[in-house]
Amino acid sequence: MKKTRLAIVRQKYRPDGGAERFISRALEALDNQNLELNIITRQWSGEPNPDWHVHLCNPPKWGRVSRERRFADSARQCWQREQFDLVQSHERIAGCDVFRAGDGVHQVWLEQRARIIPSYQRLLTALSGYHRYVLAAEKEMFNCGSLKKIICNSEMVKQQIIRCYQVPEDKFAIIYNAIDCNRFYPADEAARLRARRQLDLPADACTLIYVGSGFERKGLKQAITAIASTDRYLIVVGQDKHQQKYRAFAQSLGCLQRIRFVGVQKEVLAFYHAADGLILPTLYDPFPNVILEAMACGLPVITSLSCGGAEFIEQGRQGFVCDALDAESLASFSAQIPLRHRDPQMGYLARKRVLGCTPAHLSEQLLQLYQQLLP
C-alpha cells in the first residue's frame, strides 16, 4: 500500500519549544501509521527518527523580514516540487493545506503588547517592516483558497482568528496539546522536601513557580508584584536578556530574598515538585505547555484571560484566572493558593483535568483530521 506523504513545516526546530514538542509528539505518535513523515525546516536541532525525511530550506537572509519571506518562498517551492499529499505548516505561509496556529494571532499579540509599551514604541511597531510583513502574511494565509483546516490549541485562538480575519467556523479543529502524566506527576513528601532543600526554600513556605522565557510577554513583572505583598516564595525558571532588571524590580519591592532565579532548565520536574502552584500572568499565550505540565504535577494554576490555558481552569477549583495586568487579583489569588501537602484538593482537580490530554488522544484527533482531508 502506497504511503501518504505528510509534510510538516517549521522554520526552526528547537526541542524545548512548545510548537516543536507538539510536532515531536505528533510525529512519534503517527510514526507507526501508513504515513511518510517529512519535515521542511531551516534548521533542525537534535536527532530526528531515521525514518523521517528532513528537507532543509536555508536560503540566505538579510534581516528579519528577509528571513521570514525567503524561508516561506523556499518552503513553498519545496512542497510544490515534492507534491506531498498534505502540507501542515506551523508558519504563516500561504498555500498550505493545514495551518496550526500554535503561535496565536499576531494582530492580537500586538493589541495586547500595546497595553504595556509607551506611545513611541506603539508608533515604531506600526511603522515596523517586520510587523507589517507578518500581518500581511497572516492575512494572506487565512484568506488563501487552498487552506482546508486550521488547528487551534485553544478556543480562544479560534475566536480571535474569526474576529480578525472572518474565517468560516467550519475551517477549524480544536486539538489541545498533549501531556505525559507518567512523566509529570505530583511529588511525594520526600521528593518535595528534597527539591526544596536544593533551592534553599523553607519546608512550609507556600511557593509559586513561574516557567517561561521572554519575561515581558509571559508576565514575570506581574508575578513578582503579586507575591511582593504576600509571604509567598517564587521560583523563576527561564531566561531573558533583561533578567537583571527583574532582579532590581524585586529588590525595590522588598521580595528578592523570596525569589529563586534558576535559569533555563532541561528537566523541570524537580522545580514543579518544590512548588505549590504555578503563576503565569502572560500577556498573550495560545496555550503554553507549562500549564499542562504544572497541572499534571498537581499544581493549581494562576493565569490570565489572554492565555488559552484558562480554558482548563474553573475559578477557585483548578486555580484562578484574571486579566494579566490585574495586580490586585493576582496578589489575592497568590495568597489563596494552599500548601499542597496540607490541602491537596485544588491540585488533585488540576491533575484530573489534564489526564485526558494524552499523546494517543492527540494522535487519534490528527489521524481523523487527515482522513477527512485526504482524497
N, C-alpha and C positions, 0 to 999 in steps of 0.2 A: 504493500500500500504506500502510495506516494505521501511523503510528509508535508504538512502545511508549513510554509515558511513565514515565520513571525519575526519582524524586526522591531526592536525597542531602541529609541533614540534618547540619549542623554549626553550632553556636551562633555561633562567631566565626571567620571565615575570616581567617587570618593567613598570608601567603605563605611565611614562613620556618618555619612549624610542620610537624612530621613528618606529622600526620594530614592537614593541608591539602595537603602535597606529594603524598601518596597520592591525594587527591581530584583534584588538578590533573592528575596523570599519567593517572589513570583516565579523567577526562573528555576529555582530549586524545586518548587512545587510542581512546575509544569514539565520538568525535565523527563519524566517517565511517560509523558503523553506523546501522541503522534505528531510532534511539532519539531521543526528545525528552528533552533533559537539563535537569533542574530542580534548583535549589539552594534549600533552605529554611535561612535563616540570620538571625541577629540583626544581624550587621554583616559587610559584605564589604569587604576591602581589596584594592586592585589593580583591574585591568581584566579582567573576565571576557570570554570569547568572546561576541560579539553574538548568536550562535545559542543560547546558554544562557539559560534563563529563571530569573531570580533572584527569589525570594519573600522579602521582608523581613518578619520576625516580631520586632518590637522592642517588646514591651509594657513599661510602667513597672516598675521593680524597686526594692525596698527591702531591700538586703542580699543575701547570697549565696544563701540558701535561696529567697527570693522570685525572684531572678534565674533560678535553675535551674527552679523549679516553673512560673513564668509562661511561660518560653520553651517548656518541654515542652508545656504546655497549648496555647499558641498554635501551635506547630509541628504538633501532632496535629490541631487544628482545620483547619489549612491543608491537610494531606494528605487529610483526610476530605472537605473541601469540594471539592478538586480531583479526587478519585478517581483518583489515579495508579495505574498498573498495578503498580508495585513501589516500595516505600519502603525505602531503605537509610539507617539512622541511624548516625552516629558519636557520638551522645549516648545516655545511658541513658534512653530514652523508651519506655515500654510501648506496644505496638500496631504497631510497625514490622514489616516483613516480614523484613528483614535487618539485623543489627547487626554493625558492625565494631568489635571490641574493641581498637582501637588504643591506648587509654589503659590497657589492662590491667584488673585486678580491684581495685576499691577496697579490699575487705576484705584482700587480700594486701598492698597497699601499706601499710595501717595496721599489719599484723603486722610488716612489715619496719621501718617507721619506729619502732615501739615498741622496737626494739633499741638505738636511739641517743638517745632522749629520756629525761629524768628522769621519775620516777614521777608527779610532779604534772602534767606535760604529758600523760602517758598517761591520767590521770583526766580532765583537761579535754577530751581527744579523745573519751573515752567519753561525756561529757556534751554534746558539741558538737551543736547542732541541724543544722549543715551536714553533718557526717559521718553523722549518723543519717538524714538525708534521702537522701544519696547511696546509702547501704547499702540503704535501703528501696526506692529507685528501681531499683537494680541487681537486687535480688531479684525485684521485680515484673516487670521486663522479661524476665529469664531464665525466669520461670515463666509468661509470657504465652502463651496458646494460639496467637496469631497469628504468633509468631516462627517463621519457617521455617528460617533459617540464621544461623549466627554465623561471621563471617570473623575468623580469628585470624592475626596476623602472626608467630606462633611456636607451636611445640608446647607450650612452657612455659605460655603463657596458656591454651591449650585445657585442659591438665591442671588448672590452677588453677580454672577455671570448673567443671569436672566435680567437683573436690573440694569447692568451696564451695557449689555450687548443684545438684549431682546432675543436670546436663543430659545427656540421652542423647547418645552419641557420634556418632550419625548426623546430628546437627544442625550439625556443624562442617565448615568448609572452611579449610584452611591455605593462605593466599596471602601469600607473602613480599613485602615492599616491593620496588620496582624501583630500579635504579641505571643511570644512563647512563655506561657505561665509556668512552665517547668524550669525555665532559666531565670525568670524573675518571680520571686516568691517572698512571702513575709519572713522576717528574721525570727529565730527563736531567741530566748533571753541571752544565751551565751554569745551568739553572733552579734546581737545588738550591743552588748557591753564591750565586746572585742573591737567593734567598729568605732565605738565612742572613745575608747582609750587611745586608739591610733590618731584621733582628731583632737584629743585633749578636751573632750566635751563632758560636762557633768552628767552622771548617770540619770538623774531625774530632772534635767532641764529640757523642756519642750523645745524641739529643734525642727526647723523647716529646712527644706533643701530646694535650691534653685539650680536648674540644669539648662544650659544653653549658651552658645557663643553669639556675639553680636548683642551686647548688653542693652543698647538703646532700644532696639526693636523688641527684645524679649522682656524688657521691663525690670531690669535689676534695680534701677533707682527707686522705683515704686516699691519693690520688695524690701529694700533697705529701710525706706521710710516707714513701711508697715511694721517692721519689727522694732524700730527705734523706740517707740512709745510703749513697748511691752517688755516682758522679760524673756522673750523668745531668742533662741540662737538661730544662726543661719549658716548653712553650708552652700558655697558657691562653686559649682562645677562648670567649667567653661573658660573661655579666654576672650579678650578684647584688647585692642591696642591702647585703649584708654583706661585700662584697669586701675592705674594709679589714681585717676580722677575719682573713681568709685570708692577707693580706699579713703581718699581725703574727704569725700562726702560723708561716709560712715563715721569718720573721726569727728567731723563737725557736728554730727547728731549724737555723739557720745556712745555709739554702739559698736565701734570697730572691734573691741575686745570680744564681742559675742559673734563675730563673723569669721568663718574659715574659708579663705580663698584657696582652692586646691588645684586650679587649672584644669586643663582638658585631661580626662581620664579614659583610658581604653576600656576599662572594666568599671562600671559604676555601681554594681550591686552592693558592695560594702557601704557605699555612701548612702544609698537608699536605706540600708539596714540601720544606719546610725540615726535616721530621721523619723519624725512622727507625722510629717505631712509635706506635700510639695506646694510651693508658691511660684506661680508663673503668670504674672500680670502682663502678658505680652500685648503689645500694641496691635500686632496682626500676626496670626499664625493659622494656616488652614486646618491642621490637626497634627501637632508635634508628637513624635513617638514617645517623648518623655512622659506625657500624660498617661499613656498605656503602661509604660514601664513602672511608674510610681504606683498606679492603681493595682497592677499585678502584684506589687510588693506589699500591698495592704496599706497604702498611704492615702488618706483623703487629700483632695486637691483644691487649692485656691487658684482660680484662673479668671480670665476676662471674657466679656461678651464678644470680643473680637477674636476669640480663639475657638476653632472648630471643636476642640475637646470639651467645651462647655456643654455640648450636647449629651455627654455622658454623666453630667452632674445634676442631680436633683438637690435643690438648695437645702443645706443642712443635713443631707443624708450621705452622699459620697464626697461632699465638700461644699464649696461656696463659689459663686460667680458674681462679678460686678463689673462696672466699667474699669478699663485699665488704669485710668487716672483718678479713680475714686479713692483717695488716700484714707479717708475716714473708714470706709467699709473694709478696705484691705487690712487696716490695723485691727478692726473689730473681729474680722474673720480669723486673723492670725491668733488672736487671743482665745478664740473658741476651739482651735484645734486641740484635741486632748492628747495626753501622753498615751501612746499606742499600747504599751504593755499594761496599762491600768484600765483603759477604756478602748477596747479594740473594735467596737461595733461599727463606727464610721469606716474604718479601714477594711473591715470584713465586707461591707456593702460595696466599697470601691473595687475590691478584687472580684467579687461576684459579678459586677457589671461588665468586666472585660473578659471573662472566661470564654465567651463565645467567639472572641476575635482571634481565631486560630489561623495559622498558615494554611491548613487544609480547607477551611471555610473560604479564605481569600482565593485560593486556587480554584475551588468549585465555582465561585462567582465569576472569576475571569474566564474559565472554560465555557460557562454558559453564555457569557457575553460574546466570546469569539465565535461560538457555534451559531449565534444569531446573525453575526456579520458575514461569516464566510459563505460563499456560494455552495 
